């Protein structure tokens, strides 16, 4: 829109400040090329961002930052070394970089250029920033409302898992519980190929696996050897070290060997053993005191998927521990 108004520039940037941390997140278009992700930058990394932050805190309407000489060299070097910046050396100015900032309540809208701009250009940028301020505030309100609705959904899903685990009378009901977990992840927009409950049994050197695969629940609990090198040895090591989460990625020969082991264990041909190097299996695990919850996927999942699994593991921990206590009490009563 600025270009159509005769205000072409090398870079247009929207910067949003984090109130809790000295950080600015930049969203930019450089020479017409839109960045594919935001660049999260610590203010202390360069004086330019500190000046922007200072102007914002002082409630200035606009601010010009003139970068040249060694300061510009340092800024260019920082950009090239930071992978979040989606620029090449050809995009960077050699002699002078003028950053015209117009502030709004949450950050700054700026034009980056090598040629000075008129007062009229700055006033136009200020008007754009003012309009953006209103719409961005509405966006934040909607985002907050969506987050609250999402949290309600998550709490309901956790309650369903809690209720199913509380209703367990014997451990061979764990496969059905894995199906409940599978369905709840799916309803939360986190469809996975496999959902697994793994209970560590050190006495027998196995991890007892209950799983739902592509919506079908495996009818029995399978005992995977802790010594199996491709997956369970890594899972057991992380659990023993009391790690909170683990991500294991298998490809090519390793994945085929692991699938062959699983086929032999289940006496089936469920898992393919002729996969190429480009095909992968990623297992995301969240641990609790007795074992793990894990989801298996053929593609990389966002961090939110693992965070959600951690929440499920926390709820399952409490209810499964109660199940074990009841099981122990019943055994003692029977013995008496």
N, C-alpha and C positions, 0 to 999 in steps of 0.2 A: 504493500500500500504506500509506503514511503517512496518507493521507486516510481510509482505511477504519479506521485505528486512532485516529481523532479528532485527527490532527495535520495539519490542513489548513494550507497556506502559500501565499504569493503566488508563490514560485519555488523549485524544487528544482534544484540544480546539482551536477554532477560535474566537478571540475577536475583535469586531469592535468598535472603539471609535466614539463617537458623538462629532463633532467639536463645536457644539453650546452649549452643556451641559456637565458637568463633569460626563459622563456616559459611561460605556462599556457594549455592548451586547454580551453575550457568547453563542456559539453554540458548543456542546460537545458530545463526545461518551465516556462513562465511562464503563470500563471492557467489551467493545464490544456492550454496549447498547446505542443506539442513543437517545439523548434527543428529545422530541417531539416538543419543542418550545425553542426560545431563552430566556436567562435569562438577564434581563436588570438591571444592578447593578450600583449604585452610587459609584464613586471612593472613596468618603470620608468614605464609610462603613468599609474599611479595608486597612491597609498599603500595602498589596500585590498588590492591584489594582492601588494604587498610584505609587508604584515602576514601575509597567508595563507602566503606562502612562508617567512617567518621562523618562523611557528608549526610548519610542516611540517618545516623543517630542525632545529628544536629537539626534534622527536619528541613534541610535545604531543599529548595524546589529543583535545582539543577546544579551540576558541577562539571567543570572541564578538567580533565587530567591529561597533561602534556608529557608524554614519555619519549625520551631521546637519549642518545649517548650510551653510557654504560648501563643505565637503568633499563633502556630498551633491549640491550644485549642480554641482560639478566632475565628479562621477561620472556624474550624469545626462546632462550635456552630452557627456561622452566616449562614453557608450553610444549616444546619438542620432547622433553624428557617425561612429561606427564601423559600417560596413555588416555586419560579422560578427554584431553584436548584432541579434537578430530581435525587437526590442521597439519599441513606439510610445510616444509621450509619455504616453498614458493609462495605460500599464503602470507608469510610474515613480512612486515615492513622493515626496511633497512635503515632509514634515517630518522623517521619521526612517526609516532603513533598518537593520534588525538582521540581521546575517549570522552564523548559528550554524554553525560548521565542525566536522566530525569528520574526523580525518585517517586515511589509510591509507598503505601503503608508497609509492604512486605519486602521491598527491595528496590531494584533499579532497572530502568530500561535505558539501553545505551547504544550509541552509534560509534563504531570504530572506523576511523578514516585517516588518510595521510594528508588530506587537504582541509584547511580551516573552514568552518561553517558560519553562516550569518546568524544574527540574533533571531531572525524569522525562523530559521531551521530549528533552533533550540526551543523556541516557543511551540513549534509544531510537535516536537518530541514530547514536550511537557503535556500537551493536550492528549497525545496518545497514551502517555503514562497514567493520566487521570482517568481516562476511560477504562484502561486495563485494570486499574485499582478496583473499580466497582465490580467488574466481571470476575476478577480473581478472588475477591472476597466472597462472592456468591459461590464460586467453585469450591473454596475451602469449606464453606458451610455444607454444601452438598457432599463433599468428601467425608466430612465428619459424620453426617447422617448415615452415609453408606457404611462407614466403619462401624458405627453403632449397630446398624441392622445386621451386618456381617457377624459381629460379636454375639448377637442374640442367636443367629443360626449355629454358630460354633458351640455355644453353650447347650443348645438343644441336642446337637449331635453328641456332645460329650455325655450328656445325661442319658441318652439312649444306650451308649456303650456301658456307662456305669450301671444302669438298670439290668442289662443283659448279664454282665459279669456278676452282679450281686445275686442273680437268680441261678447261678451255676451250682450244681450239686456234686459234680465229679469232673475231673480234669479232661475227660474225653469230650466235653462240651466246648473245648477251646476252638476246634475248627469252625463251629457255628458262630462263635464270638468273632473269629477272624472275618466271617462273612458280613457280620454287622458293621465291623470297622471298614471293610471294603465299600459297603453301600453308603456309609456316612461320609467317607472321603469323596465318593462320587457325587453325592448330593451337594457337597460344599464346593463343587467345581474342580475337584482334584482327582479325576479318574486315573487309575493306575492299572498296570497289567497284573500285579500280584500284591496282596496284602498278607503279611506274615506275622505270626506271634511265635517268638522263640524263647523257650524256657531253658536256662542253662542247668544241666545236670552234671556237676563235676564228678560225682561219685562214679557214674558210668561213662564219663568222658564224652558226653554227647550234648547237643542242643536239640531239644524236642520241638519240632516244627509243626505248627498248625497253620494252614494257608488256604487262601481263596485265590484262584488263578482265573483271570478273565471272567469273573462272576461265578465260576464253578468252585464249590468248596471241596477240597480234598477230604475224603471220607475218614481218614485216620491220621493219627499223629506219627510223623516220621522222625527217627532219631538220626540226625546228621552228626558224624564224627567231628569232634573239635579239632582233630588233626587234618581234616580236609583243607588243603593249602590255599585254594583259590578264594574261598569265601569265609568258611566258618572259623578258620584259624585267625583270620583278621578280625572277625566279629568278636571272638572270644577274648583276644588280646585287648581290644578296645574296652570291652565290658570289664575285664579284670583290672584295667587301669582306671576304671570309673570315669571314662569319658562320657560326655552327655550325648554325643551324636557321632556318626561315622558315615562316610560315603565311599563305596567301593565300586570301581568301574572296571568291567571285564570286556575284552575284545578278542577277536581272532581265536588262536589256538587255546588260550586260557579259557575263554567262554565256552568253546566246544568241549573242552575237557571237563569243565564244571557241569555242563548240561549232561554229558555222558554219565558222570557220577550220579546226578539226580535221577536220570532214567533208570540206572541200575538200582538205586535206592527204592524207587517207587514201582519197580518192575513194569515199566511202561516206556512209551516212546513220545511222551508229551513234549519234551524239550528238544529243539533242533540241534544237531551236532555238525552241521555243514555250513555254518555261518562264515561270511567273509570278514576281512579285517575292518571294513567300514561299518559293520553292524556291532552294536554294543548292548550291554546290559548294565544298568546303573542301579545299585541298591542303596537306599537311604535308610539308615537305622537310627532309632532313638532308644536309649537304654533306660531301664529301671532296675531295681535291686535284684530281681530274679531273672532278668533276661532282656529282651528287646521287642520293639515293634518295628517292622520294616516294610517299606514299599519298594517294589521293583518296577522299573520303567525302562523303555527302550530309548527314551530321549531325556535330555537334561531337564530337571524340574527347577522352578524358581526357589529362592530361599524360603518363601512363605510356606511351601509344601512341607519342608523339613520342620519349620517352626510349628506348624499345625500338628505334625506327627508327635513332636515333643509334648504338646498339650494332651494328646490322646494317651501317650505313655504315662504321663503323670496321673491321669484319672485311672488308667488300668492298674497302675502300681497299687493304689489304695484299695481298690476293690478286689484285686487278685490276692493281695496280702490277707485281706479279711477272709477270702475263700480258703486260703491255706490254714488260717487259724481255726476256722470251723471244721475243716477236714481233720486237723490234728485233735481237736476236742472230741469229735465223733469217734476217732480211733481210740482215744484214751477211755471214753465211755464204754466202748465195746470191749476193750481189754478188761476194764473193771467188772 
